Amino acid sequence: MSFSILLYGHTDFSGWRAAARRLLLAGVPPWQVVFSFKDTPDLFGSDLPPPEAEGTFRVSRRFLDLAAAASLHSDPERFALLYRILWRLRSQPALLDLSTDADIARANDMAKNVRRDIHKMHAFVRFREMPAGEGERMVAWFEPEHHIIEAGAPFFARRFPNMLWSILSPEVSAHWNGDDLSFGPGAGRKDAPEHDRLEEMWKAYYASIFNPARLKPNAMRSEMPEKYWNNLPEAELIAPLMAEARKRTEDMVRRGATAPKANRQTPIPARVPSIPVAGDALDALREKARGCRMCPLWKPATQTVFGEGPQEAEIMFVGEQPGDKEDLAGHPFIGPAGQLFDRALGEAGLDRSSAYITNAVKHFKFTPRGKIRLHQKPNTTEIRACRPWLDQELDIVKPKLVIALGATAAQSLFGRAMPIGPNRGQFLRAGDARALITVHPSYLLRVPEEERKAEEYARFVEDLKLAHLVLKKAA
């Protein structure tokens, strides 16, 4: 007897999971199961429901994460593959560690392709304003390779919470009304506007941030395949900008370096920690952030202080904003709080050089008091303005664990106020990563009593040790 399991749509992972559990507990082997979809039912199966069975069977979070990602692949055999792996896990508990196994290699490759497709969606969706008279809504067209619209759309709800938008695709469309994210039927390319009044401004901005000295055509085509160019307003600029790159680079060399602002009297630290060089994607993002004008904080600041660390970092630390010394040197967490942070990391068994370290806000906000610049807490508008940079850092690095250092970092990560007290020490979700909230190292410097200062520092180290333990278990 064979069982034909009918799933409701191509992204019905919960339906597959429920059916797989019943099949497994009933002892139904993979070769007796056919998974099909509501719009393409299997013609040869029995169409019987999974047999009832009692008992329990536990699988690791690692398998569930792998299965959830691979289930969005376009391969019609993906759910059969996942059930076969689940069946084998009963007798081979270490199966997921066998990267050379054909089933595991195939599932890992599926999950990798799905995550890459989601990254492409985040990077290459371009919203255009609907023509006058059709409502105040921004609409984008995107053609994914896999079934990732529902998985990728929440990113835009966090990034553009105050904008009404729709993302249309052939299979399914996503819609945001300012409060709720919903999904509807697919659409056609003609249903999305082809241009809008803001496009010339965007193209002018893109041309202004294009750095000919960093031009790597092969890497660019790898990160931005030409099949997406039809949806990108800036695509028509790429060929002429590439053609002019050599001349512009020679002009830049001839002009020489631009001198930094000379209105700061605090000395630059003599020693800056050695930070691993990140990959091309982070380099390109860092270069774009140099010209950020999303809020007024750039005007008095010396420079943008972007995140630093390896692109493949498993852990990301997010602070509030750069301080005086960070603003002058251009590196995060090198002042007094950064030195205390380094000491705590060492005591917790964490290596700073293997972590990605950044801030929720990339410019130093301060009030001048004579020769001193006093730190000011960034407000909600400034945090939201800087959120796109943090979103892209998270999307590129894809850390397994994100540590929010202080209330500002937590607000930026979760999009709302997250009090440290009730949330500290709890593992939460920030996008695709687990998240942990703790205090900012600068708080430890401000604790007045020495005895309490020591207690608070010890508690901070314990938070970092907890993070270290989680990473070791995930390895």
C-alpha positions in Angstrom: 0.0 0.0 0.0 1.2 3.5 -0.8 0.2 6.7 0.9 -0.3 9.9 -1.1 0.0 12.9 1.2 -1.7 16.0 -0.2 0.0 19.2 1.0 -1.9 22.5 0.8 0.5 24.6 -1.3 4.2 24.5 -2.0 5.1 26.0 1.4 3.0 23.7 3.7 5.9 22.7 6.0 3.6 22.4 9.0 1.4 19.9 7.0 4.4 17.9 6.0 5.7 17.9 9.6 2.3 16.6 11.0 2.0 13.9 8.3 5.6 12.9 8.6 5.3 12.4 12.4 2.2 10.1 12.0 3.8 8.1 9.2 7.0 7.7 11.1 5.3 6.5 14.3 3.2 4.1 12.2 6.4 2.6 10.7 5.6 3.6 7.1 8.8 3.5 5.1 9.7 6.3 2.6 9.2 4.1 -0.4 5.5 3.8 0.4 4.9 7.5 0.6 4.3 10.1 -2.1 4.0 13.8 -1.3 2.0 15.9 -3.7 0.4 19.4 -3.7 -3.2 20.6 -3.8 -2.9 21.8 -7.4 -0.9 18.8 -8.6 -2.3 15.6 -6.8 -0.5 12.3 -7.4 -2.4 10.0 -9.7 -1.2 6.7 -8.4 -1.3 7.0 -4.7 -4.0 5.7 -2.5 -4.9 9.2 -1.1 -5.2 7.7 2.3 -4.5 9.8 5.4 -1.4 9.0 7.4 -2.2 6.1 9.8 -2.9 6.9 13.4 -0.2 6.0 15.8 0.8 6.7 19.4 4.2 7.5 20.8 6.8 10.2 20.5 9.8 10.8 18.4 12.1 13.8 18.9 14.4 15.4 16.3 17.0 18.1 16.8 16.5 21.8 16.1 19.3 21.4 13.6 17.2 19.0 11.5 14.0 21.2 11.8 16.0 24.3 10.6 17.4 22.4 7.7 14.0 20.9 6.7 12.2 24.3 7.0 14.7 25.9 4.7 14.9 23.0 2.2 11.1 22.7 2.1 11.0 26.0 0.2 13.1 24.7 -2.7 11.5 24.3 -6.1 12.5 20.6 -6.4 9.2 18.6 -6.4 10.9 15.8 -4.5 12.0 17.9 -1.6 9.4 16.6 0.9 10.1 13.0 0.0 13.8 13.6 0.6 13.1 15.2 4.0 11.0 12.2 5.0 13.7 9.8 3.9 16.2 11.7 6.1 13.8 11.7 9.0 13.3 7.9 8.6 17.0 7.3 8.5 17.7 9.5 11.6 16.0 6.8 13.8 18.8 4.4 13.2 21.5 6.9 12.3 21.4 9.7 15.0 24.6 11.3 13.6 23.4 11.3 10.0 23.3 15.1 9.8 27.1 15.2 10.5 27.8 13.1 7.3 28.2 15.9 4.9 29.2 13.4 2.2 26.0 11.4 2.4 24.0 12.0 -0.8 20.7 12.8 1.0 22.3 15.2 3.5 24.4 16.9 0.8 21.3 17.4 -1.4 19.2 18.8 1.5 22.1 21.1 2.5 22.4 22.3 -1.0 18.6 23.0 -1.2 18.7 25.0 2.0 21.7 27.0 0.8 20.0 27.8 -2.5 16.8 28.9 -0.6 18.7 31.2 1.7 20.6 32.7 -1.2 17.2 33.3 -3.0 15.9 35.1 0.1 19.0 37.2 0.1 18.5 38.1 -3.5 14.9 39.1 -2.7 16.1 41.4 0.1 18.8 42.9 -2.1 17.0 43.3 -5.4 13.4 44.1 -4.7 12.8 47.7 -5.9 9.5 49.4 -4.9 7.8 51.8 -7.3 5.0 54.2 -6.6 1.6 53.2 -8.0 0.3 55.8 -10.6 -1.9 58.6 -9.2 -5.5 57.6 -8.6 -4.6 53.9 -7.7 -4.0 54.5 -4.0 -0.9 55.3 -2.0 1.0 52.1 -2.3 4.5 51.0 -3.4 4.6 47.9 -5.5 7.5 45.7 -6.5 7.9 42.8 -8.9 10.1 39.8 -8.1 10.6 36.4 -9.7 12.2 34.0 -7.2 13.7 30.7 -8.1 12.1 29.0 -5.1 9.0 29.4 -2.9 10.5 32.1 -0.7 8.1 35.1 -0.9 6.4 34.3 2.4 9.7 33.7 4.1 11.3 36.8 2.7 8.5 39.3 3.1 8.7 39.9 6.9 12.1 41.6 6.3 10.3 44.4 4.4 7.6 44.7 7.1 10.4 45.5 9.6 12.3 47.7 7.2 9.4 49.7 5.9 6.8 49.6 8.7 5.3 52.9 7.8 4.9 52.3 4.1 2.0 50.5 2.4 3.6 48.1 -0.1 3.0 44.9 -2.1 5.5 42.5 -3.6 4.1 40.7 -6.7 5.4 37.4 -8.0 4.0 34.7 -10.3 3.1 32.3 -7.5 2.1 34.5 -4.5 2.0 38.1 -3.6 2.7 39.8 -0.3 0.9 42.9 1.0 1.6 45.1 4.0 -1.1 47.6 5.3 1.0 49.1 8.1 -0.2 46.6 10.7 -0.5 43.2 9.1 1.3 41.2 6.5 -0.9 39.1 4.2 -0.5 36.9 1.2 -2.6 36.5 -1.9 -2.7 35.0 -5.4 0.2 35.6 -7.8 0.2 38.3 -10.4 1.8 39.2 -13.7 4.7 41.5 -14.5 2.3 44.0 -16.1 0.5 44.5 -12.7 3.5 46.3 -11.3 4.5 49.8 -12.4 7.5 50.0 -14.7 8.8 53.3 -13.3 7.9 56.2 -11.0 8.8 59.8 -10.2 11.5 58.9 -7.6 13.6 56.8 -10.0 15.8 59.6 -11.3 16.7 60.5 -7.7 17.6 56.9 -6.9 19.7 56.6 -10.0 21.5 59.8 -9.2 22.2 58.4 -5.7 23.4 55.1 -7.1 25.8 56.8 -9.5 27.2 59.0 -6.6 28.1 56.0 -4.4 29.5 53.8 -7.2 33.2 53.4 -6.4 35.2 52.6 -9.5 38.3 51.6 -7.4 36.4 48.7 -6.0 34.9 47.5 -9.2 35.0 43.7 -9.5 32.8 42.7 -12.5 32.8 38.9 -11.8 32.0 39.3 -8.2 29.3 41.9 -9.0 27.6 39.5 -11.5 27.8 36.7 -9.0 26.1 38.8 -6.3 23.7 40.5 -8.8 22.9 38.1 -11.6 21.8 39.7 -14.8 18.4 38.1 -14.7 17.4 40.6 -11.9 18.6 43.6 -13.9 15.2 44.2 -15.5 13.7 45.0 -12.1 16.5 47.4 -11.1 16.2 51.1 -12.1 20.0 51.4 -11.7 20.7 48.6 -14.2 20.9 50.9 -17.1 23.7 52.8 -15.3 25.9 49.7 -14.7 27.4 49.4 -18.2 28.4 53.1 -18.6 29.7 53.2 -15.0 31.8 50.2 -15.6 33.1 51.6 -18.9 34.1 54.8 -17.1 35.6 53.0 -14.1 39.3 53.1 -15.2 39.2 56.8 -16.0 37.4 57.7 -12.7 39.9 55.6 -10.7 42.8 57.4 -12.3 41.2 60.7 -11.5 40.7 59.6 -7.9 44.4 58.7 -7.6 45.4 62.0 -9.1 43.3 64.0 -6.7 44.8 62.2 -3.7 43.2 61.4 -0.3 40.5 63.6 1.2 41.6 65.0 4.5 39.3 64.2 7.5 37.5 66.9 9.4 39.9 68.9 11.5 37.5 70.1 14.2 38.2 67.5 16.8 40.6 68.0 19.7 40.4 64.6 21.4 43.5 62.5 20.4 43.0 59.4 18.2 43.9 56.2 20.1 47.4 55.1 19.3 46.4 51.5 19.1 43.4 50.0 17.2 42.6 46.3 17.7 43.4 44.1 14.7 40.1 43.2 13.0 39.8 40.5 10.3 39.0 41.9 6.9 35.4 41.1 5.9 34.3 39.8 2.5 33.2 41.7 -0.6 29.6 42.0 0.4 30.4 43.7 3.7 33.1 45.9 2.0 30.5 47.1 -0.5 28.0 47.8 2.2 30.5 49.6 4.3 31.4 51.8 1.4 27.8 52.7 0.8 27.4 53.6 4.5 30.2 56.1 4.3 27.8 58.5 2.4 24.7 57.8 4.6 22.5 60.9 5.0 19.4 59.1 6.3 19.3 61.3 9.5 21.1 64.5 10.6 23.6 62.8 12.8 26.2 62.6 10.0 26.7 66.4 10.0 28.6 66.9 13.3 30.1 63.4 13.3 33.6 62.8 12.0 32.6 59.7 10.0 30.4 56.6 9.7 31.6 53.9 12.1 30.5 50.7 10.5 30.6 47.1 11.8 33.7 45.0 11.7 34.5 41.3 11.8 34.5 38.2 9.6 31.6 37.8 7.2 31.1 34.2 8.4 30.9 35.1 12.1 28.6 32.9 14.2 28.0 35.6 16.7 27.1 39.3 16.2 27.2 42.0 18.9 25.1 45.0 18.4 25.8 48.1 20.6 24.1 51.5 20.7 26.3 53.9 18.8 30.0 54.9 18.4 31.5 57.0 21.2 34.0 59.8 21.0 37.1 57.6 20.4 35.2 55.4 17.9 34.1 58.4 16.0 37.6 59.7 15.6 39.2 56.3 14.8 36.4 54.8 12.7 36.3 51.5 14.6 33.6 50.2 16.9 34.2 49.4 20.6 37.7 50.7 21.1 37.1 53.3 23.9 36.8 52.6 27.7 33.6 50.5 27.2 35.2 48.6 24.4 38.2 47.8 26.5 35.9 46.5 29.3 34.0 44.6 26.7 37.2 42.9 25.4 38.1 41.9 29.0 34.7 40.3 29.6 34.8 38.5 26.3 38.2 36.9 27.3 36.8 35.8 30.6 33.8 34.3 28.9 35.9 32.3 26.5 34.9 34.3 23.4 37.3 35.6 20.8 36.6 39.1 19.6 38.4 38.4 16.3 35.8 35.7 15.4 32.8 37.9 16.2 31.1 40.6 14.1 30.7 43.8 16.1 28.5 46.7 15.1 26.1 49.4 16.4 22.4 50.1 16.0 23.3 53.7 15.0 26.4 54.3 12.9 27.2 58.0 13.8 28.2 59.5 17.1 25.4 61.7 18.7 26.8 64.2 21.2 26.4 67.5 22.9 29.6 69.7 22.9 30.7 71.0 26.3 33.8 73.1 25.6 36.5 70.6 24.4 34.4 67.6 25.5 31.7 65.9 23.5 29.1 64.4 25.8 27.3 61.3 24.6 23.6 61.6 23.8 21.2 58.7 23.5 19.8 58.3 19.9 16.0 58.8 19.5 13.6 56.4 17.9 13.7 58.3 14.5 17.5 58.0 14.4 17.3 54.3 15.3 14.8 53.6 12.6 16.8 55.6 10.0 19.8 53.4 10.7 17.9 50.1 10.8 18.4 49.3 7.1 22.2 49.1 7.6 21.8 46.7 10.5 19.3 44.6 8.5 21.8 44.2 5.7 24.6 43.3 8.1 22.4 40.6 9.6 21.4 39.4 6.1 25.1 39.1 4.9 26.7 37.7 8.1 23.8 35.4 9.0 25.0 34.9 12.6 23.7 32.0 14.7 23.4 34.3 17.7 22.9 38.0 18.1 23.7 39.8 21.3 21.9 43.1 21.9 24.1 45.2 24.2 21.7 47.6 25.8 18.2 48.9 25.3 18.9 50.9 22.1 20.3 47.8 20.4 17.4 45.7 21.5 14.9 48.3 20.2 16.7 48.3 16.9 16.8 44.5 16.6 13.1 43.9 17.6 11.5 47.1 16.3 10.0 48.0 19.6 11.1 48.8 23.2 12.5 45.7 24.9 13.2 46.4 28.6 16.5 44.7 29.6 15.3 43.5 33.1 12.5 41.1 32.1 14.1 40.0 28.9 17.7 39.5 30.0 19.0 35.9 29.8 16.1 34.7 27.6 16.7 33.5 24.1 14.5 35.3 21.6 14.3 35.4 17.8 15.7 38.2 15.7 14.9 37.3 12.1 16.7 34.0 11.3 19.0 34.2 14.3 18.6 33.6 18.0 19.0 36.7 20.1 20.1 37.5 23.7 19.7 40.8 25.5 22.2 42.1 28.0 23.5 45.4 29.2 25.9 47.7 27.3 29.5 47.7 28.7 29.2 51.5 29.2 26.5 50.8 31.9 29.1 48.9 33.9 31.4 52.0 33.9 28.6 54.2 35.2 27.7 51.9 38.2 28.7 54.1 41.2 29.4 51.6 44.1 32.5 49.4 43.6 30.9 46.3 45.2 27.8 46.6 42.9 30.1 47.4 39.9 31.8 44.0 40.5 28.5 42.2 40.8 27.2 43.8 37.6 30.4 43.0 35.7 30.2 39.3 36.9 26.6 39.1 35.7 27.6 40.5 32.3 30.4 37.9 32.0 27.8 35.2 32.8 25.6 36.4 30.0 28.6 36.1 27.6 29.4 32.7 29.0 25.8 31.6 28.2 26.2 32.8 24.7 29.5 30.9 24.4 27.8 27.7 25.7 25.0 28.0 23.1 27.5 28.4 20.2 29.4 25.4 21.4 26.3 23.3 21.5 25.3 24.5 18.0 28.7 23.7 16.5 
